[in-house]
Amino acid sequence: MLRRLTIAIASVSALGISFCPTYASARRTSVAVSGSVPSWDVTASCRAAASIAYGQTPAERLTSCLATEQRTREELTKNWTTFPAEDRIGCVKSLTFSPTYTELITCLEMRRNVKNPSDTKPPDTKPRP
């Protein structure tokens, strides 16, 4: 009996958690709707990428990654309002674990390309001689 009660409580708790937005999720959503790009600390993601660096030292890879993320954030800042609010919200919400600006812009561009396939270049499917 106690085991069933424990399982029932755990199930209800899990359902309640999954249906209730967290503060962080709500905050990310409001930022996505607003006119500004979210502010994320991408250092952890870049450190992880640097730890598996190939052809560069980890320090060089970390510096390169941080610079790339900064440039990507600047590009997003310039173009943020050109992406529909629905896409901004969806992409920001989907990036829950250690988000990066590179992932965000990729998500936004993919959504745009799905909606406007004529704007994308088809893959080269011709066999090469």
Secondary structure, DSSP 8 states (H G I E B T S, - for coil): -HHHHHHHHHHHHHHHHHHS--HHHHHHHHHHHTTS------HHHHHHHHHT-SSS-HHHHHHHHHHHHHHHHHHHHHHGGGS-HHHHHHHHHH--SS--HHHHHHHHHHHHHHH-GGGS-----S---
